[in-house]
Amino acid sequence: MALDAQSNWDVEMSIPLRIPSSHTPGPKYMEKSKNTVVLLSKPDAHEVLLPAEILSQIISYIPIRPTSQSMLWSCALVSRAWYSAAIARLYQRPYLSGNNFEQFVRTVCPSKNAHIRQSALAVLVHRLDMGELVHNASRSLTARILGRLKGNLEEFVAPQSSFAINSFAALSKCSRLRHLDLSLIASSISNKMLFQTIAHLHHLDTLFFPRSASHDPDRSMVPYTWPPRLRVLHLAGGIDDFFLRTHLIHAPQSLQRLSIQHCPQVHAPNLLYMLEVLGAQLQHLTIRHPMSKLPPGSLDYIFTLCPSLVAVRISADYISDTMFEAIPENHPLRILDLDCSPLAGQDVEVSANAIYEAVEEGRLPDLRSVRVSNRLAWTATERTRSWVRDLEEILEEAEDERPLGIVTGVFSTND
């Protein structure tokens, strides 16, 4: 017999396979030949039932993404056992759009009064992303959904137009919430009421601040109470100097990642003062345009203020080559991301040579990855291209000598 699978298939298919009819008597076993296998004439009447643990393991290989929703739904239709294994993963992270939002609401909120009729599936929802919804929900409906899901909800992305103060009461009871994204909210929200709400979220790890945060008329010098375990904070929009000096400086010691962008009311002295207070605990820092009140070179000394930074993303509009000359020796920075605003002037210039010298002289011994905006024109001349090659070479040599497991090199971006 041939040794390859295709030849074996061709040989076996050339011999007709005789299947005994149920209407005619016949032997229990088919006639044996060298090219056929022995088959029982009567199949087993009992279904092979897989243990629930095996079914759950099979379901776990289905990725959680929008295209997998129909697959998980199909698995739930196979049998009761498959339903039990698939339904939790199907509702763990529902992907909502205008097409399926109404059906989702009918499932988790079968009645307006939770005491009259509860949903057994509401407890399965752990991640609720309403960011794709614009005019599909009302403010009262958003509050009702949060009220039904509050027991097990871990991640929430608020919708653009249907989130308001009437949702705060339900949000404050989402005791397991770890990720809260309010960045899409269009309506103005009181900072005081917001902090009164999130102060109860003791497991909150990541917060995207609303871009439309308002300034309370009765500004109090009493600092807001922050979630005690907050580790990642993204600020944008209406944040001003008063917020930085009065409230942000009292962020918890757990805060390690801070992002500030699109804050046109923030001035350099107050931003630097905040970094002087919090800088020692920060490991990731992002400061991006537009920040119209920050002049060029105003952030040249952030590495002195933040001695523990591992990753930095900063707009070149606010720094210069002096930044890399002022870095203290043996700074732990590993990833540097330099972007540049479209409105940057001719005086904005950060060279690859300045970074090379910082690495070569031991100020940045752990630097491995540099991402740079094409607007900085590092490949415009042969001289600048040679600087880039030198920087790539010294980064690769450092990784060879002391591997850190980071993708090494100089990469350009079209931001």
C-alpha positions as CSV (number, residue, x, y, z in Angstrom):
1,M,0.0,0.0,0.0
2,A,1.2,3.5,-0.7
3,L,2.9,5.4,2.2
4,D,1.3,8.8,1.6
5,A,-2.1,9.7,2.8
6,Q,-3.5,10.8,-0.6
7,S,-2.5,7.5,-2.3
8,N,-4.1,5.6,0.5
9,W,-7.2,7.6,0.1
10,D,-7.3,6.9,-3.7
11,V,-6.8,3.1,-3.2
12,E,-9.5,2.8,-0.6
13,M,-12.0,4.9,-2.5
14,S,-11.6,2.7,-5.6
15,I,-13.2,-0.2,-3.6
16,P,-16.9,0.3,-3.0
17,L,-17.8,0.4,0.7
18,R,-20.7,-2.0,1.3
19,I,-23.1,-0.8,4.0
20,P,-25.6,-3.4,5.2
21,S,-29.3,-2.4,4.9
22,S,-31.4,-2.3,8.0
23,H,-34.2,-4.1,6.0
24,T,-32.2,-7.1,5.0
25,P,-30.6,-9.6,7.4
26,G,-26.9,-9.7,7.4
27,P,-23.9,-10.6,9.5
28,K,-22.9,-8.4,12.4
29,Y,-19.7,-7.5,10.8
30,M,-18.9,-6.5,7.3
31,E,-16.8,-8.7,5.1
32,K,-13.2,-8.1,5.9
33,S,-10.7,-7.2,3.2
34,K,-7.3,-5.8,3.3
35,N,-8.5,-2.4,2.3
36,T,-11.6,-2.0,4.5
37,V,-12.1,-1.5,8.2
38,V,-14.4,-3.4,10.5
39,L,-17.7,-1.5,11.1
40,L,-20.6,-2.4,13.4
41,S,-23.8,-2.7,11.5
42,K,-25.7,-1.2,14.4
43,P,-24.5,2.1,15.8
44,D,-24.5,2.9,19.4
45,A,-27.8,4.4,20.5
46,H,-26.3,6.4,23.4
47,E,-25.0,9.9,22.9
48,V,-21.4,10.4,24.1
49,L,-21.7,13.2,26.8
50,L,-18.6,15.3,27.4
51,P,-18.0,16.5,31.0
52,A,-18.8,20.1,31.7
53,E,-15.1,20.8,32.2
54,I,-14.2,19.6,28.7
55,L,-17.0,21.7,27.2
56,S,-15.8,24.8,29.1
57,Q,-12.3,24.1,27.9
58,I,-13.4,23.9,24.3
59,I,-15.4,27.1,24.6
60,S,-12.4,28.9,26.1
61,Y,-10.6,28.7,22.8
62,I,-13.2,30.9,21.1
63,P,-11.8,34.4,21.2
64,I,-13.9,37.2,22.8
65,R,-14.5,39.5,19.8
66,P,-17.4,40.8,17.8
67,T,-17.2,38.1,15.1
68,S,-17.3,35.4,17.8
69,Q,-20.7,36.3,19.1
70,S,-22.6,34.3,16.5
71,M,-20.3,31.3,17.1
72,L,-21.0,31.3,20.8
73,W,-24.7,31.7,20.2
74,S,-24.6,28.7,17.9
75,C,-22.8,26.6,20.5
76,A,-25.5,27.5,23.0
77,L,-28.1,26.0,20.7
78,V,-26.6,22.6,20.5
79,S,-27.8,21.1,23.8
80,R,-28.4,22.0,27.4
81,A,-24.8,21.0,28.3
82,W,-23.4,23.2,25.5
83,Y,-25.7,26.1,26.5
84,S,-24.4,25.9,30.1
85,A,-20.8,26.1,28.8
86,A,-21.3,28.8,26.2
87,I,-23.8,31.2,27.7
88,A,-21.4,32.7,30.3
89,R,-18.8,33.5,27.7
90,L,-21.4,34.9,25.4
91,Y,-22.7,37.5,28.0
92,Q,-19.3,38.1,29.6
93,R,-18.5,40.8,27.2
94,P,-21.5,41.7,24.9
95,Y,-20.6,43.7,21.8
96,L,-23.4,46.3,21.5
97,S,-24.5,48.3,18.5
98,G,-27.6,50.0,17.4
99,N,-28.8,46.7,15.8
100,N,-28.7,44.5,18.9
101,F,-29.0,47.0,21.8
102,E,-32.8,46.7,22.1
103,Q,-32.6,42.9,22.4
104,F,-29.9,43.2,25.0
105,V,-32.0,45.5,27.1
106,R,-35.0,43.2,26.9
107,T,-32.7,40.4,28.2
108,V,-31.0,42.1,31.1
109,C,-34.0,44.4,32.0
110,P,-37.1,42.4,31.3
111,S,-39.1,44.9,33.4
112,K,-38.6,48.4,34.7
113,N,-38.9,47.2,38.3
114,A,-36.2,44.7,39.2
115,H,-38.3,43.4,42.1
116,I,-41.0,42.3,39.7
117,R,-38.9,40.4,37.2
118,Q,-35.2,39.8,37.3
119,S,-32.9,38.4,34.6
120,A,-30.9,35.3,35.3
121,L,-28.4,36.4,32.6
122,A,-27.7,39.9,34.0
123,V,-25.2,38.5,36.5
124,L,-23.1,37.1,33.7
125,V,-22.2,40.5,32.2
126,H,-18.7,41.6,33.4
127,R,-17.8,44.1,30.7
128,L,-20.2,46.7,29.3
129,D,-19.1,48.9,26.5
130,M,-21.7,51.4,25.4
131,G,-19.2,53.5,23.5
132,E,-20.7,52.7,20.1
133,L,-24.2,53.9,21.1
134,V,-25.1,57.4,20.3
135,H,-28.9,58.0,20.4
136,N,-30.0,54.4,21.1
137,A,-30.5,54.8,24.9
138,S,-32.0,57.3,27.2
139,R,-30.4,58.6,30.4
140,S,-32.9,56.7,32.5
141,L,-32.3,53.5,30.6
142,T,-28.5,53.7,31.1
143,A,-29.1,54.1,34.8
144,R,-31.4,51.2,34.9
145,I,-28.9,48.9,33.0
146,L,-26.2,49.8,35.5
147,G,-28.5,49.1,38.3
148,R,-29.2,45.6,37.0
149,L,-25.5,44.8,36.3
150,K,-24.0,46.4,39.4
151,G,-23.3,43.2,41.2
152,N,-20.7,41.7,38.8
153,L,-19.7,44.5,36.5
154,E,-15.9,45.0,36.2
155,E,-15.5,47.3,33.2
156,F,-17.8,50.0,31.9
157,V,-17.4,52.4,28.9
158,A,-20.1,55.2,29.2
159,P,-22.1,56.2,26.1
160,Q,-21.7,59.6,24.6
161,S,-25.2,61.2,25.1
162,S,-27.1,59.0,27.5
163,F,-24.9,59.2,30.6
164,A,-25.7,61.8,33.2
165,I,-25.9,62.4,37.0
166,N,-28.9,60.0,37.3
167,S,-26.5,57.2,36.6
168,F,-24.1,58.1,39.5
169,A,-26.2,56.3,42.1
170,A,-26.1,53.0,40.3
171,L,-22.4,53.5,39.3
172,S,-21.4,54.0,42.9
173,K,-22.8,50.5,43.7
174,C,-20.7,48.7,41.1
175,S,-18.4,47.5,43.8
176,R,-16.4,45.2,41.6
177,L,-15.6,47.9,38.9
178,R,-12.0,47.9,37.9
179,H,-12.1,49.9,34.6
180,L,-14.2,53.0,34.1
181,D,-14.1,55.0,30.9
182,L,-16.0,58.3,30.9
183,S,-14.0,59.9,28.1
184,L,-16.8,59.9,25.5
185,I,-19.4,61.7,27.6
186,A,-20.6,64.9,25.8
187,S,-22.6,66.5,28.6
188,S,-20.9,68.5,31.4
189,I,-20.5,66.7,34.7
190,S,-19.7,68.1,38.1
191,N,-16.2,67.0,39.3
192,K,-17.5,67.0,42.9
193,M,-20.3,64.6,42.2
194,L,-18.0,62.4,40.1
195,F,-15.5,62.0,42.9
196,Q,-18.3,61.4,45.4
197,T,-19.3,58.5,43.2
198,I,-16.0,56.9,42.4
199,A,-14.7,57.2,46.0
200,H,-16.8,54.1,46.8
201,L,-15.2,52.1,44.0
202,H,-12.4,50.4,46.1
203,H,-11.3,48.1,43.3
204,L,-11.1,50.7,40.6
205,D,-7.8,50.4,38.8
206,T,-8.2,52.5,35.6
207,L,-10.0,55.7,35.1
208,F,-10.6,57.7,31.9
209,F,-11.7,61.1,33.1
210,P,-14.6,62.8,31.2
211,R,-13.3,65.2,28.6
212,S,-16.2,67.6,29.4
213,A,-15.6,67.7,33.1
214,S,-16.9,71.0,34.5
215,H,-15.6,73.4,37.1
216,D,-17.8,73.5,40.1
217,P,-18.8,77.1,41.0
218,D,-18.0,76.7,44.6
219,R,-14.4,75.5,44.3
220,S,-13.2,74.0,47.5
221,M,-9.7,73.7,48.7
222,V,-10.6,70.4,50.3
223,P,-9.0,67.7,48.1
224,Y,-11.2,65.1,46.4
225,T,-11.2,61.5,47.8
226,W,-9.6,59.3,45.1
227,P,-10.3,55.5,44.7
228,P,-7.7,53.9,47.0
229,R,-6.3,51.4,44.4
230,L,-6.3,53.6,41.3
231,R,-3.2,52.7,39.2
232,V,-3.9,54.2,35.7
233,L,-5.4,57.7,35.1
234,H,-6.1,59.4,31.8
235,L,-6.9,63.1,31.9
236,A,-8.2,65.2,29.0
237,G,-10.4,68.2,28.2
238,G,-11.5,70.5,30.9
239,I,-8.7,69.8,33.4
240,D,-7.1,73.1,34.6
241,D,-4.3,74.3,36.9
242,F,-6.5,74.4,40.0
243,F,-7.3,70.7,39.6
244,L,-3.6,69.8,39.3
245,R,-2.5,71.8,42.3
246,T,-5.5,71.1,44.6
247,H,-6.7,67.6,43.8
248,L,-4.3,65.6,41.5
249,I,-1.4,66.0,43.8
250,H,-3.4,63.9,46.4
251,A,-3.8,60.9,44.1
252,P,-3.1,57.6,45.9
253,Q,0.3,56.1,46.1
254,S,-0.9,53.3,43.9
255,L,-1.0,55.6,40.8
256,Q,1.7,54.5,38.4
257,R,0.5,55.6,34.9
258,L,-0.6,59.1,34.1
259,S,-1.7,60.5,30.8
260,I,-2.5,64.2,30.1
261,Q,-3.5,65.4,26.7
262,H,-5.7,68.0,25.1
263,C,-5.7,70.2,28.2
264,P,-5.5,73.7,26.8
265,Q,-6.0,75.3,30.3
266,V,-2.9,73.7,31.9
267,H,0.2,75.9,32.3
268,A,3.8,74.6,32.7
269,P,4.5,75.7,36.3
270,N,1.5,73.8,37.7
271,L,2.1,70.8,35.6
272,L,5.7,70.7,36.8
273,Y,4.6,71.1,40.4
274,M,2.3,68.2,40.1
275,L,5.1,66.0,38.6
276,E,7.4,67.1,41.4
277,V,4.9,65.7,43.9
278,L,3.8,62.5,42.1
279,G,6.9,62.0,39.9
280,A,8.7,59.5,42.1
281,Q,5.8,56.9,41.9
282,L,5.1,57.2,38.1
283,Q,6.4,54.5,35.8
284,H,4.4,55.5,32.6
285,L,3.8,59.1,31.6
286,T,2.1,60.6,28.5
287,I,1.9,64.3,27.8
288,R,0.6,65.0,24.3
289,H,-0.6,67.9,22.2
290,P,-2.6,70.0,22.1
291,M,-1.4,71.7,25.2
292,S,-1.4,75.3,24.0
293,K,-0.1,76.8,27.3
294,L,3.1,74.8,27.3
295,P,6.1,76.6,25.5
296,P,8.9,74.7,23.8
297,G,11.4,73.3,26.2
298,S,9.1,73.6,29.2
299,L,9.3,69.8,30.0
300,D,13.0,69.3,29.5
301,Y,13.5,68.2,33.2
302,I,10.7,65.6,33.6
303,F,13.3,62.8,33.9
304,T,14.7,64.6,37.0
305,L,11.2,64.9,38.4
306,C,10.2,61.4,37.5
307,P,13.2,59.1,38.3
308,S,11.3,55.8,38.0
309,L,9.8,56.2,34.5
310,V,10.0,53.1,32.3
311,A,7.9,54.4,29.4
312,V,7.3,58.0,28.2
313,R,5.2,59.4,25.4
314,I,5.6,63.1,24.9
315,S,5.1,65.7,22.2
316,A,8.4,67.1,20.9
317,D,6.6,70.5,20.9
318,Y,7.4,70.9,24.6
319,I,11.0,69.5,24.8
320,S,14.4,70.0,23.3
321,D,17.8,68.2,23.1
322,T,18.5,69.6,26.6
323,M,16.0,67.0,27.9
324,F,18.5,64.2,27.2
325,E,21.5,66.2,28.6
326,A,19.6,66.7,31.9
327,I,18.8,63.0,32.5
328,P,20.3,61.6,35.7
329,E,22.7,58.7,35.3
330,N,21.3,55.2,35.1
331,H,17.7,56.3,34.5
332,P,15.5,53.2,34.0
333,L,13.7,54.4,30.9
334,R,13.1,51.6,28.4
335,I,10.5,53.0,25.8
336,L,10.5,56.5,24.4
337,D,7.7,57.7,22.1
338,L,8.2,61.1,20.5
339,D,5.2,62.5,18.6
340,C,4.8,66.0,17.2
341,S,1.7,68.2,16.5
342,P,0.9,69.4,13.0
343,L,1.3,73.0,14.2
344,A,4.8,72.6,15.5
345,G,7.1,75.4,14.5
346,Q,10.6,75.3,13.0
347,D,12.1,75.6,16.4
348,V,10.8,72.2,17.5
349,E,13.7,69.9,17.0
350,V,14.8,66.7,18.9
351,S,17.7,64.8,17.3
352,A,18.5,61.2,17.3
353,N,22.1,62.2,18.2
354,A,21.0,63.6,21.5
355,I,19.4,60.3,22.5
356,Y,22.4,58.4,21.2
357,E,24.7,60.4,23.5
358,A,22.4,59.8,26.5
359,V,22.6,56.1,25.9
360,E,26.3,56.0,25.2
361,E,27.2,58.1,28.3
362,G,25.2,55.8,30.6
363,R,22.3,58.1,31.3
364,L,19.8,55.8,29.6
365,P,21.4,52.3,29.8
366,D,18.0,50.5,29.6
367,L,16.6,52.3,26.6
368,R,15.5,49.8,23.9
369,S,12.7,51.3,21.8
370,V,12.4,54.7,20.3
371,R,9.3,55.6,18.3
372,V,9.4,59.0,16.5
373,S,7.0,61.0,14.4
374,N,7.9,61.5,10.8
375,R,7.3,65.2,11.4
376,L,10.6,65.4,13.2
377,A,12.3,64.6,9.8
378,W,14.9,62.2,11.2
379,T,15.5,60.8,7.6
380,A,15.6,64.2,5.8
381,T,19.4,64.3,5.3
382,E,22.3,61.9,5.2
383,R,23.6,63.3,8.5
384,T,20.3,62.7,10.4
385,R,20.0,59.2,8.8
386,S,23.5,58.3,10.1
387,W,22.4,59.4,13.6
388,V,19.4,57.1,13.4
389,R,21.6,54.2,12.3
390,D,24.0,54.9,15.2
391,L,21.1,55.0,17.7
392,E,19.7,51.7,16.4
393,E,23.1,50.1,16.6
394,I,23.7,51.1,20.2
395,L,20.2,50.0,21.3
396,E,20.8,46.6,19.8
397,E,24.2,46.3,21.4
398,A,22.7,47.1,24.8
399,E,19.9,44.5,24.3
400,D,22.6,41.9,23.3
401,E,24.6,42.6,26.5
402,R,21.6,42.8,28.9
403,P,18.4,41.4,27.3
404,L,15.2,43.0,28.6
405,G,12.8,41.3,26.2
406,I,11.7,44.5,24.5
407,V,11.4,44.9,20.7
408,T,14.5,46.9,20.0
409,G,15.0,49.6,17.4
410,V,14.0,53.0,16.1
411,F,10.5,53.2,14.6
412,S,8.8,56.0,12.7
413,T,5.1,56.8,13.0
414,N,2.7,58.9,10.9
415,D,0.8,60.6,13.8
